[in-house]
């Protein structure tokens, strides 16, 4: 009996390129021997509900066709329909976004035919999934992430990148950095984290940003947490001290090369959970999607081996 496959395509990924390549995806599925039901999202958030319903409807494989934001929505939808403690998935990824950080860091192929063949073969890998709770003045909410979460300047860059329409790939984020530098006020963070041995540590300081990595890369080319592993049961956290504009610009090439691990302004730790509070509202993103621009706190924990990916 053949497996039932649902593929959720975000036509707006890659500045609309994914929608223009919808026929390419269909041809790739056929070439890869995969009979799939393909459905298109209409607006932000559709991927969550479509994936949740697909899981409830008993599909054997649920695919995300788009970028990191699409993968994030599909993962969240599957997770919402999965009982607590059970494996989330299997997830198939068809990288059609501008950055494709998750698929690259999970060593998945860029080609759509190769992606379809992976679905047909059925081999899987279990990696870590992360769950975050964001606190605002009047509400709190929970969101899963598979690749990266950022608070502060990193998220402000994501905010600015959404306003840029004429660039592609890493160039979007480089120009967004320049835009963010013009107006970002670096907040004071109180951070507490728990290490694998149960020890709790704290730091309180004015910071440029806090980044949480399940993988090494975000933004299509920024190795924010250069030593992160997707299956070690730990989150890599980077805390950047408050920096002036020249020092931020000097640090940027090292972040893109992943050679900033010993930079004096950076502190890296590995943890199983983290709690962050701030005295002024800050932007927060997960997997390149803005969750809030008014967060006053957040917490995150790693769920070891909870996400099953076709590979």
Backbone bond lengths (Angstrom), bond angles and torsions (degrees), N, CA, C in turn:
res aa  C-N    CA-C-N  psi(-1)  N-CA   C-N-CA  omega(-1)  CA-C   N-CA-C  phi
1 X - - - 1.458 - - 1.538 108.94 -
2 X 1.328 117.63 126.48 1.464 121.57 -176.77 1.523 110.47 -72.77
3 X 1.319 115.01 151.96 1.450 119.82 -179.77 1.525 110.99 -78.88
4 X 1.318 114.94 149.19 1.458 120.82 177.38 1.526 108.85 -91.25
5 X 1.321 115.77 126.29 1.454 121.87 -174.81 1.524 109.51 -123.42
6 X 1.320 116.22 128.68 1.459 122.21 173.34 1.518 108.10 -115.13
7 X 1.333 117.01 127.28 1.464 121.91 177.71 1.523 108.22 -114.56
8 X 1.318 115.82 125.05 1.457 122.34 -179.24 1.524 108.12 -103.85
9 X 1.324 115.78 113.15 1.461 122.79 -175.35 1.523 110.12 -104.27
10 X 1.315 115.67 125.59 1.467 121.44 173.62 1.522 108.34 -94.64
11 X 1.328 118.44 103.69 1.467 120.26 -175.60 1.520 113.34 -68.56
12 X 1.334 117.41 -13.06 1.460 120.83 -178.29 1.519 112.61 -90.39
13 X 1.342 117.65 -7.88 1.461 120.31 178.28 1.525 110.59 -61.29
14 X 1.332 114.67 150.63 1.465 121.66 -179.87 1.522 110.94 55.11
15 X 1.337 115.23 44.90 1.471 121.63 178.01 1.524 112.09 56.01
16 X 1.334 116.09 37.57 1.458 120.94 178.47 1.516 113.92 92.32
17 X 1.333 117.19 -4.23 1.464 119.93 -179.29 1.514 112.78 -64.68
18 X 1.337 116.80 -34.09 1.464 119.90 -179.85 1.527 110.95 -64.48
19 X 1.317 116.75 -39.16 1.458 119.87 178.07 1.516 111.62 -66.01
20 X 1.319 116.52 -39.49 1.470 120.00 178.69 1.521 111.37 -67.10
21 X 1.335 116.64 -23.57 1.463 120.80 -179.20 1.528 112.62 -100.98
22 X 1.328 117.30 19.34 1.467 120.13 -179.74 1.518 111.31 -59.35
23 X 1.335 117.06 -40.22 1.469 120.44 178.51 1.530 111.09 -67.42
24 X 1.322 116.31 -32.78 1.470 120.56 177.04 1.525 109.81 -64.30
25 X 1.320 116.27 -40.20 1.462 120.60 177.41 1.523 110.50 -63.41
26 X 1.321 117.31 -45.34 1.470 120.54 179.80 1.523 111.06 -60.93
27 X 1.326 116.22 -42.38 1.467 119.78 178.77 1.521 110.83 -65.06
28 X 1.334 116.65 -37.82 1.465 120.45 179.49 1.518 111.14 -66.05
29 X 1.327 117.02 -41.06 1.462 120.48 177.53 1.523 110.55 -60.72
30 X 1.318 116.36 -44.15 1.475 119.97 178.09 1.520 111.05 -63.17
31 X 1.343 116.13 -43.96 1.466 120.06 -178.60 1.525 111.09 -65.43
32 X 1.331 115.86 -30.78 1.457 120.01 -179.50 1.510 113.76 -87.22
33 X 1.329 116.79 1.37 1.457 120.41 177.72 1.507 114.55 76.05
34 X 1.348 116.34 29.15 1.461 120.47 -178.02 1.523 109.98 -114.20
35 X 1.326 115.86 119.45 1.463 120.91 172.75 1.518 107.53 -91.87
36 X 1.325 116.31 111.63 1.461 120.12 -173.20 1.518 110.95 -131.05
37 X 1.320 115.38 149.16 1.454 122.07 169.51 1.527 107.18 -88.94
38 X 1.320 116.90 117.13 1.455 121.70 -178.63 1.521 108.61 -104.79
39 X 1.340 115.11 129.33 1.457 120.74 179.27 1.519 108.72 -129.77
40 X 1.332 117.04 141.27 1.460 122.66 -177.42 1.534 110.56 -100.00
41 X 1.323 115.42 139.67 1.461 119.31 172.90 1.527 108.99 -78.27
42 X 1.320 115.29 155.27 1.467 120.90 -179.94 1.529 111.75 -109.89
43 X 1.324 116.16 -27.16 1.471 120.21 -177.29 1.516 109.21 -156.48
44 X 1.308 114.67 170.00 1.459 120.49 178.53 1.528 110.41 -58.15
45 X 1.319 116.31 134.14 1.461 121.52 -179.67 1.509 114.35 96.90
46 X 1.338 117.74 -18.10 1.466 120.30 -179.78 1.518 112.05 -60.62
47 X 1.340 116.28 -35.69 1.456 119.40 -177.55 1.516 112.67 -61.80
48 X 1.328 116.63 -33.01 1.462 120.40 178.64 1.523 110.15 -63.59
49 X 1.320 116.05 -51.72 1.461 119.91 -176.19 1.529 111.40 -68.25
50 X 1.326 117.90 -40.14 1.458 120.66 179.44 1.529 111.25 -63.51
51 X 1.327 116.74 -41.20 1.469 120.22 179.27 1.518 110.86 -69.70
52 X 1.322 116.39 -40.69 1.468 119.92 178.53 1.521 110.38 -59.99
53 X 1.333 116.74 -45.19 1.457 120.34 -179.34 1.517 111.43 -67.94
54 X 1.327 116.87 -37.40 1.468 120.20 178.17 1.523 110.93 -61.69
55 X 1.330 116.60 -40.89 1.459 120.47 177.82 1.528 110.22 -64.17
56 X 1.327 116.27 -44.16 1.465 120.10 179.48 1.528 111.49 -65.89
57 X 1.336 116.35 -29.72 1.466 120.96 179.79 1.524 112.93 -79.81
58 X 1.317 116.83 -3.19 1.453 120.13 173.70 1.513 116.43 88.42
59 X 1.324 117.98 19.08 1.471 119.22 176.20 1.523 109.49 -64.23
60 X 1.328 115.44 140.21 1.464 120.62 -177.75 1.524 112.11 -77.06
61 X 1.329 116.49 -34.18 1.461 122.88 -179.56 1.524 107.95 -134.98
62 X 1.330 116.30 136.60 1.456 121.19 175.32 1.524 107.63 -121.80
63 X 1.331 115.44 124.99 1.457 120.95 -175.55 1.511 112.53 -108.34
64 X 1.321 114.90 148.18 1.461 122.22 174.67 1.519 108.13 -113.13
65 X 1.331 116.68 117.75 1.460 122.33 178.22 1.525 107.55 -111.20
66 X 1.329 116.05 106.06 1.459 121.33 -176.34 1.509 108.96 159.96
67 X 1.328 115.69 -149.11 1.449 120.70 179.61 1.512 112.74 -101.79
68 X 1.324 115.53 -161.39 1.466 120.62 -176.51 1.524 112.10 -64.22
69 X 1.325 117.70 -34.18 1.453 120.41 177.14 1.510 112.35 -64.90
70 X 1.329 116.19 -38.03 1.463 120.53 177.59 1.518 110.68 -66.45
71 X 1.332 116.15 -44.27 1.471 119.71 176.61 1.523 109.74 -58.36
72 X 1.321 116.79 -43.15 1.459 120.88 -179.77 1.529 111.15 -60.18
73 X 1.322 117.32 -45.76 1.464 119.61 -179.29 1.526 111.03 -63.77
74 X 1.324 116.73 -43.21 1.462 120.19 -179.19 1.531 110.31 -64.75
75 X 1.317 117.22 -42.90 1.465 120.56 177.90 1.524 110.51 -60.45
76 X 1.338 117.19 -43.31 1.452 120.26 179.49 1.520 111.67 -64.01
77 X 1.340 117.37 -39.21 1.456 119.90 178.10 1.516 112.57 -64.96
78 X 1.327 116.50 -43.95 1.467 119.79 178.00 1.525 110.16 -62.94
79 X 1.339 115.71 -42.95 1.463 120.13 -178.24 1.523 111.52 -63.11
80 X 1.329 117.47 -38.01 1.459 120.70 179.71 1.525 111.82 -63.03
81 X 1.334 116.75 -30.17 1.459 120.90 -178.08 1.525 112.64 -96.66
82 X 1.328 117.23 6.13 1.461 122.01 -178.64 1.523 109.53 -106.54
83 X 1.325 118.74 128.19 1.472 120.64 177.80 1.522 112.22 -57.12
84 X 1.314 115.88 145.47 1.460 122.08 -179.09 1.527 111.29 -54.05
85 X 1.312 116.09 130.64 1.447 121.76 178.03 1.514 114.87 92.91
86 X 1.337 117.72 -12.67 1.466 120.62 179.37 1.525 110.64 -89.83
87 X 1.331 115.14 161.19 1.456 121.72 179.34 1.526 109.84 -66.93
88 X 1.328 116.24 136.10 1.466 122.97 176.56 1.535 107.88 -94.21
89 X 1.325 116.39 119.03 1.465 120.30 -178.63 1.508 110.65 137.71
90 X 1.359 116.06 -165.45 1.458 128.56 2.75 1.542 112.22 -73.67
91 X 1.330 114.28 142.31 1.453 123.21 179.53 1.523 109.42 -107.50
92 X 1.328 115.86 131.05 1.459 121.21 171.14 1.521 108.36 -108.33
93 X 1.322 116.89 143.55 1.458 121.17 -178.61 1.517 110.18 -122.24
94 X 1.328 115.06 128.84 1.457 122.88 174.08 1.524 106.72 -116.88
95 X 1.343 117.64 95.39 1.465 120.80 -171.27 1.528 112.38 -69.86
96 X 1.326 115.25 109.80 1.456 121.17 -178.62 1.530 110.58 -132.51
97 X 1.335 117.01 20.23 1.457 121.38 -179.05 1.513 111.70 -97.57
98 X 1.327 115.14 -170.81 1.460 119.98 -179.76 1.525 112.03 -89.44
99 X 1.340 117.69 -29.64 1.454 120.39 -178.51 1.508 113.76 -105.36
100 X 1.325 116.78 -49.15 1.468 122.79 179.21 1.528 112.67 54.44
101 X 1.330 115.55 42.78 1.458 119.31 -178.20 1.526 112.20 -64.18
102 X 1.331 116.91 -45.57 1.463 119.29 -176.96 1.525 111.40 -60.26
103 X 1.322 117.05 -49.18 1.469 119.33 -176.92 1.522 111.45 -65.38
104 X 1.331 117.15 -39.67 1.465 119.30 178.39 1.521 111.17 -64.68
105 X 1.332 117.01 -44.97 1.465 120.42 -177.38 1.531 111.86 -70.62
106 X 1.340 116.85 -24.32 1.457 120.45 175.23 1.531 111.94 -88.01
107 X 1.345 116.14 8.21 1.476 123.30 178.28 1.526 112.45 60.37
108 X 1.336 115.77 36.82 1.451 120.70 176.20 1.524 109.20 -91.38
109 X 1.328 118.05 150.76 1.467 120.44 -177.59 1.522 111.77 -72.61
110 X 1.333 116.23 152.43 1.463 121.54 175.48 1.525 111.49 -80.33
111 X 1.320 117.88 -29.47 1.453 121.17 -176.48 1.521 112.28 -70.24
112 X 1.338 116.91 137.66 1.461 120.74 -177.14 1.525 111.92 -72.54
113 X 1.319 118.05 -35.49 1.470 119.84 177.44 1.522 109.84 -64.15
114 X 1.345 116.06 -43.24 1.463 119.65 177.63 1.531 110.68 -62.64
115 X 1.332 116.64 -37.58 1.462 120.65 177.85 1.522 110.94 -62.96
116 X 1.325 116.26 -41.16 1.464 120.50 178.82 1.522 111.02 -66.25
117 X 1.311 117.21 -38.29 1.464 120.70 178.89 1.522 111.42 -64.85
118 X 1.334 116.13 -33.06 1.465 120.21 175.80 1.523 110.35 -62.79
119 X 1.347 116.44 -41.88 1.463 120.46 177.63 1.524 110.10 -62.09
120 X 1.320 115.86 -44.12 1.469 120.95 -179.38 1.528 111.23 -62.29
121 X 1.344 116.62 -40.09 1.472 120.50 -177.69 1.527 111.64 -71.35
122 X 1.328 116.96 -37.23 1.455 120.50 173.44 1.513 116.93 84.38
123 X 1.331 118.47 10.91 1.467 119.92 178.37 1.526 109.83 -75.43
124 X 1.322 116.25 141.36 1.465 119.95 -176.11 1.521 111.98 -128.97
125 X 1.319 114.18 163.36 1.463 123.40 175.68 1.524 107.46 -140.01
126 X 1.311 117.10 135.33 1.455 121.28 177.23 1.526 109.33 -97.64
127 X 1.329 115.33 124.83 1.458 121.01 178.92 1.532 109.22 -123.54
128 X 1.309 115.56 172.99 1.456 120.28 -178.07 1.524 111.24 -75.04
129 X 1.309 114.97 147.32 1.461 122.93 172.45 1.523 106.83 -120.12
130 X 1.319 116.80 149.93 1.461 120.51 -177.43 1.528 109.81 -123.95
131 X 1.322 114.95 144.38 1.467 120.45 -179.65 1.528 108.59 -122.60
132 X 1.324 115.57 129.84 1.457 121.43 -177.66 1.514 110.48 -123.30
133 X 1.316 115.98 145.91 1.460 122.89 172.39 1.519 108.08 -120.76
134 X 1.323 115.38 126.61 1.463 121.52 -178.15 1.529 108.79 -106.77
135 X 1.319 115.84 134.62 1.460 121.87 -179.45 1.517 109.95 -112.73
136 X 1.327 115.94 126.78 1.456 122.97 170.82 1.525 108.27 -114.97
137 X 1.324 117.13 178.86 1.462 120.26 -179.27 1.525 112.22 -59.58
138 X 1.333 116.56 -38.85 1.463 119.98 -171.60 1.522 114.63 -114.49
139 X 1.319 118.59 -0.55 1.466 119.52 -178.62 1.523 110.02 -160.37
140 X 1.350 114.68 166.18 1.449 122.01 168.88 1.517 108.37 -141.22
141 X 1.330 116.09 151.26 1.462 120.23 -178.30 1.520 109.30 -152.38
142 X 1.335 114.74 159.19 1.464 121.87 -175.34 1.519 110.68 -113.98
143 X 1.315 115.80 142.71 1.460 121.92 -179.80 1.529 108.51 -146.34
144 X 1.313 116.81 141.03 1.460 121.70 174.15 1.532 109.68 -89.49
145 X 1.322 115.61 151.08 1.465 119.22 170.07 1.522 109.32 -140.23
146 X 1.325 114.64 150.40 1.462 120.80 -174.54 1.517 112.99 -111.19
147 X 1.340 117.27 -18.40 1.455 119.97 -172.30 1.528 113.66 -123.21
148 X 1.328 117.41 -51.30 1.458 119.20 -169.77 1.523 110.60 -163.05
149 X 1.318 115.82 149.48 1.454 122.30 173.28 1.524 107.76 -138.02
150 X 1.323 116.32 142.16 1.452 119.26 -178.80 1.512 111.88 -141.36
151 X 1.339 115.54 145.10 1.461 122.29 175.94 1.515 108.51 -127.81
152 X 1.311 116.23 137.47 1.452 120.47 179.57 1.509 112.27 97.44
153 X 1.330 116.15 -136.57 1.462 121.02 -171.90 1.525 112.66 -59.47
154 X 1.325 117.17 -40.35 1.474 120.40 179.24 1.526 110.76 -56.86
155 X 1.331 116.63 -44.22 1.456 120.53 178.79 1.527 111.27 -70.67
156 X 1.330 117.62 -33.79 1.468 120.24 177.48 1.528 110.24 -64.22
157 X 1.319 116.92 -36.04 1.469 120.18 174.88 1.527 110.12 -61.65
158 X 1.329 116.56 -40.28 1.463 120.15 177.11 1.526 110.80 -62.92
159 X 1.335 116.96 -41.90 1.467 121.04 176.56 1.528 109.90 -56.88
160 X 1.327 116.51 -47.78 1.466 120.45 -178.11 1.522 111.85 -67.43
161 X 1.339 117.16 -33.47 1.469 119.76 -178.35 1.522 112.06 -63.61
162 X 1.332 116.60 -28.19 1.464 120.43 -179.72 1.523 111.92 -70.75
163 X 1.323 117.25 -15.53 1.464 121.20 -179.94 1.525 112.21 -91.61
164 X 1.336 116.40 -5.60 1.471 121.46 -175.57 1.519 109.07 -99.52
165 X 1.321 116.75 123.64 1.469 120.53 -173.47 1.525 114.00 -115.59
166 X 1.323 118.39 -13.58 1.468 119.33 -170.96 1.519 114.13 -105.02
167 X 1.330 117.69 2.01 1.456 120.76 -178.89 1.523 110.05 -114.34
168 X 1.328 116.15 171.36 1.456 122.50 -179.72 1.523 109.91 -135.14
169 X 1.350 115.27 154.44 1.453 121.60 170.65 1.521 114.16 58.87
170 X 1.338 115.47 -140.20 1.461 121.45 -175.69 1.520 111.25 -63.11
171 X 1.335 117.78 -29.35 1.466 121.14 -179.40 1.528 111.42 -58.06
172 X 1.327 116.94 -33.58 1.468 120.73 177.08 1.522 109.95 -58.27
173 X 1.325 116.12 -47.56 1.454 121.02 -174.18 1.527 111.92 -74.69
174 X 1.333 117.45 -31.62 1.458 119.47 176.73 1.527 110.57 -65.64
175 X 1.323 116.66 -43.45 1.461 119.56 177.71 1.531 110.01 -69.05
176 X 1.316 117.06 -34.30 1.462 120.53 177.59 1.525 111.09 -64.51
177 X 1.337 117.85 -34.70 1.459 121.10 175.75 1.524 110.09 -59.72
178 X 1.331 115.42 -45.71 1.466 120.06 -179.90 1.530 110.33 -61.03
179 X 1.319 116.79 -43.24 1.467 120.75 179.56 1.527 111.39 -64.65
180 X 1.346 116.03 -41.68 1.464 119.99 -178.09 1.521 111.79 -65.99
181 X 1.313 116.82 -33.75 1.459 120.61 -179.43 1.520 112.41 -61.45
182 X 1.314 116.74 -25.44 1.466 120.86 -175.34 1.527 112.99 -71.17
183 X 1.338 116.91 -24.70 1.457 117.46 -169.37 1.532 114.85 -137.18
184 X 1.314 118.06 -1.93 1.463 119.33 -173.67 1.519 111.50 -80.15
185 X 1.328 116.92 129.95 1.461 123.82 176.34 1.525 108.27 -104.43
186 X 1.321 117.42 119.85 1.458 121.48 -172.43 1.534 110.39 -77.43
187 X 1.337 117.06 120.64 1.471 120.72 -172.88 1.529 112.87 -87.45
188 X 1.317 114.68 172.91 1.458 123.09 172.79 1.525 108.43 -95.43
189 X 1.336 116.25 126.77 1.460 122.00 -179.20 1.522 110.52 -113.59
190 X 1.325 115.92 139.94 1.462 122.67 166.07 1.523 107.25 -107.89
191 X 1.322 116.83 119.56 1.461 121.48 -172.83 1.526 109.79 -124.53
192 X 1.331 116.12 131.54 1.464 121.70 174.13 1.519 108.09 -130.68
193 X 1.312 116.79 133.71 1.455 119.68 -178.71 1.533 110.55 -137.62
194 X 1.336 114.55 154.36 1.459 121.88 179.24 1.523 109.16 -112.34
195 X 1.307 116.14 126.65 1.461 121.28 179.56 1.525 110.48 -85.67
196 X 1.321 116.22 173.59 1.465 121.14 -175.11 1.526 112.32 -61.06
197 X 1.342 117.65 -29.02 1.465 120.88 -179.74 1.527 112.96 -86.88
198 X 1.345 116.21 5.52 1.453 120.39 177.91 1.515 115.11 91.14
199 X 1.326 117.49 -6.48 1.459 119.80 179.62 1.527 110.50 -70.95
200 X 1.333 115.08 138.85 1.456 121.34 -180.00 1.527 109.14 -107.12
201 X 1.326 115.62 134.75 1.462 121.48 179.33 1.520 109.32 -127.71
202 X 1.318 116.00 156.33 1.451 120.66 -178.12 1.519 110.70 -139.30
203 X 1.315 114.94 151.09 1.456 120.94 172.39 1.517 107.31 -146.88
204 X 1.311 116.11 144.54 1.464 122.34 179.07 1.520 107.40 -134.06
205 X 1.340 116.20 116.25 1.458 119.07 -175.98 1.527 110.71 -164.98
206 X 1.316 115.39 160.68 1.456 121.23 170.41 1.520 106.94 -76.27
207 X 1.343 116.07 130.17 1.461 120.32 -171.54 1.519 111.65 -136.29
208 X 1.315 114.23 149.06 1.456 120.61 173.47 1.519 110.26 -69.53
209 X 1.339 115.88 -45.30 1.452 120.32 -176.58 1.514 110.63 -164.47
210 X 1.332 114.28 163.98 1.460 122.93 168.66 1.515 106.92 -129.36
211 X 1.316 116.68 127.61 1.458 121.27 -178.77 1.521 109.67 -122.46
212 X 1.316 116.58 138.58 1.462 123.38 178.50 1.518 108.00 -120.00
213 X 1.323 116.34 119.62 1.457 119.84 -175.03 1.515 113.67 -117.34
214 X 1.327 115.13 125.21 1.465 120.25 165.81 1.522 109.16 -88.35
215 X 1.338 116.06 -22.92 1.459 121.48 172.42 1.520 108.76 -129.12
216 X 1.313 116.28 -179.26 1.458 120.92 -173.23 1.523 113.24 -81.29
217 X 1.345 118.09 -28.65 1.464 120.28 -164.90 1.518 113.14 -122.75
218 X 1.328 115.64 146.70 1.457 122.54 172.39 1.520 108.32 -143.79
219 X 1.330 117.21 166.37 1.457 120.80 176.70 1.510 114.99 64.78
220 X 1.323 118.07 18.68 1.459 121.45 176.93 1.513 114.99 79.91
221 X 1.342 118.04 -6.33 1.457 117.72 -178.29 1.515 114.98 -178.36
222 X 1.340 117.23 14.76 1.458 121.22 -179.51 1.531 109.12 -110.94
223 X 1.332 116.08 113.05 1.468 121.14 -177.79 1.525 108.51 -88.07
224 X 1.323 114.75 70.75 1.463 121.28 -173.67 1.523 111.89 -60.66
225 X 1.330 117.26 -41.92 1.467 122.07 178.24 1.534 107.02 -120.63
226 X 1.334 117.09 83.68 1.462 121.43 -165.16 1.515 116.17 -68.10
227 X 1.341 117.94 -12.02 1.465 119.89 -178.43 1.530 112.94 -113.97
228 X 1.320 117.22 9.31 1.462 120.54 -176.69 1.522 111.31 -68.34
229 X 1.328 115.24 143.45 1.464 122.85 176.36 1.524 108.36 -121.14
230 X 1.333 116.07 142.01 1.462 120.35 -174.20 1.517 113.68 -81.75
231 X 1.323 117.43 -6.56 1.463 119.32 -175.25 1.526 113.02 -135.14
232 X 1.343 116.66 28.55 1.467 119.11 -179.14 1.523 112.86 -101.00
233 X 1.330 117.74 2.77 1.453 120.74 179.40 1.511 114.31 71.89
234 X 1.350 117.08 18.05 1.455 121.44 -177.40 1.525 111.26 -136.27
235 X 1.311 114.83 151.54 1.455 121.87 170.26 1.524 108.81 -97.68
236 X 1.337 116.71 136.47 1.452 120.80 171.21 1.526 107.50 -93.67
237 X 1.323 116.86 124.64 1.458 121.17 179.40 1.515 110.11 -114.60
238 X 1.329 115.45 131.19 1.449 121.62 174.18 1.514 109.77 -114.44
239 X 1.333 116.46 131.15 1.463 122.71 177.94 1.519 107.25 -118.92
240 X 1.334 115.56 119.81 1.464 120.59 179.80 1.522 109.79 -100.89
241 X 1.306 116.58 131.10 1.449 120.84 175.62 1.528 110.61 -63.39
242 X 1.327 115.06 162.36 1.458 119.66 172.84 1.530 109.34 -61.79
243 X 1.339 116.33 130.31 1.462 121.68 -176.39 1.518 110.36 -132.38
244 X 1.327 116.09 149.17 1.458 118.81 173.07 1.530 109.98 -81.96
245 X 1.317 116.31 170.66 1.470 120.26 -173.60 1.524 113.33 -59.38
246 X 1.343 120.93 -46.39 1.471 118.72 178.50 1.531 113.34 -58.27
247 X 1.325 117.31 -38.55 1.467 119.64 -179.44 1.537 110.90 -72.01
248 X 1.327 117.67 -33.77 1.469 120.07 175.03 1.515 110.02 -63.37
249 X 1.313 117.12 -45.99 1.469 120.93 -178.86 1.530 111.10 -66.13
250 X 1.331 117.07 -33.03 1.463 120.25 177.48 1.528 111.33 -71.09
251 X 1.331 116.21 -32.24 1.468 120.74 -179.63 1.526 111.86 -75.42
252 X 1.318 117.36 -29.21 1.467 122.32 -172.44 1.533 113.51 -54.30
253 X 1.335 120.55 -48.88 1.476 118.86 179.57 1.519 113.28 -60.30
254 X 1.329 116.49 -32.94 1.462 119.59 179.42 1.526 110.60 -70.29
255 X 1.341 117.07 -35.92 1.462 120.20 176.28 1.525 110.08 -64.96
256 X 1.315 116.90 -40.17 1.463 120.05 179.80 1.529 111.88 -67.62
257 X 1.321 116.94 -26.42 1.469 120.90 177.66 1.523 111.90 -93.95
258 X 1.333 117.60 -10.32 1.454 120.89 -177.64 1.513 113.41 71.82
259 X 1.344 116.67 28.75 1.461 120.61 -177.13 1.535 111.93 -111.40
260 X 1.308 117.14 21.57 1.467 121.09 -176.76 1.523 112.96 -98.90
261 X 1.334 117.58 9.58 1.469 119.94 -174.01 1.530 112.39 -61.72
262 X 1.325 118.01 -28.32 1.462 121.01 -179.77 1.529 112.74 -106.96
263 X 1.323 116.27 14.63 1.467 119.88 179.15 1.525 109.38 -66.16
264 X 1.332 118.83 136.28 1.472 120.62 -176.06 1.527 114.53 -61.97
265 X 1.317 117.74 -20.98 1.471 120.33 179.79 1.516 112.41 -85.86
266 X 1.331 117.34 -8.03 1.461 121.11 -174.97 1.525 111.10 -108.92
267 X 1.323 115.25 143.16 1.459 121.86 170.71 1.513 107.87 -127.69
268 X 1.334 116.62 127.12 1.459 121.72 179.50 1.525 109.79 -117.19
269 X 1.326 115.63 135.13 1.459 121.38 176.27 1.520 108.49 -137.44
270 X 1.320 115.71 160.34 1.470 121.43 172.45 1.512 107.83 -113.46
271 X 1.333 115.84 136.37 1.458 119.25 -174.19 1.527 110.59 -148.35
272 X 1.323 114.48 163.62 1.470 120.36 174.74 1.519 111.41 -97.08
273 X 1.333 116.12 -22.86 1.461 120.47 177.25 1.516 109.06 -155.89
274 X 1.327 116.13 159.97 1.457 121.39 -178.96 1.519 109.15 -149.60
275 X 1.323 116.68 145.78 1.466 123.27 173.23 1.522 107.97 -126.21
276 X 1.324 116.09 133.09 1.463 121.96 -175.68 1.518 108.62 -130.44
277 X 1.316 116.31 133.04 1.464 121.79 175.25 1.518 108.64 -129.81
278 X 1.318 115.97 150.04 1.453 120.71 179.73 1.519 109.94 -139.42
279 X 1.330 115.61 151.43 1.458 120.38 -177.57 1.524 112.74 -87.30
280 X 1.318 116.85 -6.39 1.459 121.08 175.92 1.523 108.67 -137.64
281 X 1.322 119.46 146.83 1.465 121.69 -178.23 1.529 111.42 -60.16
282 X 1.331 115.43 138.45 1.464 121.00 -179.94 1.526 109.98 -131.70
283 X 1.326 117.44 156.59 1.466 119.95 173.75 1.523 110.93 -78.04
284 X 1.330 115.51 148.82 1.468 122.75 178.85 1.524 108.34 -136.16
285 X 1.330 116.54 137.11 1.465 120.29 175.18 1.516 110.42 -128.63
286 X 1.319 115.93 155.04 1.460 122.21 167.53 1.521 107.83 -128.27
287 X 1.329 115.47 126.55 1.470 121.92 178.38 1.521 112.08 52.49
288 X 1.328 116.15 37.88 1.448 120.61 175.65 1.512 115.49 82.17
289 X 1.331 117.58 5.41 1.461 121.52 178.24 1.527 109.10 -111.89
290 X 1.330 116.92 127.84 1.450 120.95 -178.62 1.525 110.11 -70.92
291 X 1.336 115.62 122.80 1.460 121.01 176.30 1.517 111.40 -90.78
292 X 1.327 115.72 -35.82 1.459 120.00 -175.78 1.516 108.75 -160.23
293 X 1.312 115.89 148.59 1.460 120.89 169.09 1.522 110.60 -110.65
294 X 1.340 116.85 4.66 1.459 122.32 -175.28 1.527 111.86 -130.69
295 X 1.320 118.10 32.87 1.460 120.58 -178.13 1.526 110.66 -75.14
296 X 1.318 115.83 135.50 1.465 120.95 173.98 1.527 110.95 -111.41
297 X 1.320 116.05 -1.39 1.455 120.76 177.02 1.504 110.80 -173.63
298 X 1.320 115.99 158.32 1.457 120.79 174.82 1.516 108.48 -157.48
299 X 1.314 113.80 155.54 1.465 120.54 173.84 1.518 108.00 -134.87
300 X 1.310 116.07 152.35 1.463 120.57 179.67 1.511 109.74 -147.41
301 X 1.316 115.51 146.95 1.463 121.09 175.94 1.514 109.54 -140.76
302 X 1.302 115.96 150.48 1.457 121.06 178.50 1.521 109.32 -93.88
303 X 1.332 115.60 139.09 1.459 123.07 176.62 1.528 106.55 -111.46
304 X 1.317 118.03 95.99 1.463 121.24 -170.93 1.539 112.97 -59.89
305 X 1.330 115.09 129.63 1.452 121.66 172.78 1.518 115.46 63.31
306 X 1.322 118.82 20.85 1.454 120.85 -173.67 1.525 114.34 -84.21
307 X 1.354 118.45 -16.54 1.464 120.28 -176.83 1.511 110.63 -107.09
308 X 1.327 116.54 121.17 1.472 121.96 -179.04 1.530 108.80 -100.13
309 X 1.336 115.32 122.51 1.458 122.08 -175.24 1.521 109.30 -120.49
310 X 1.328 116.90 135.27 1.459 121.00 173.23 1.514 108.65 -72.98
311 X 1.319 116.14 130.92 1.467 119.68 -172.62 1.521 110.67 -145.48
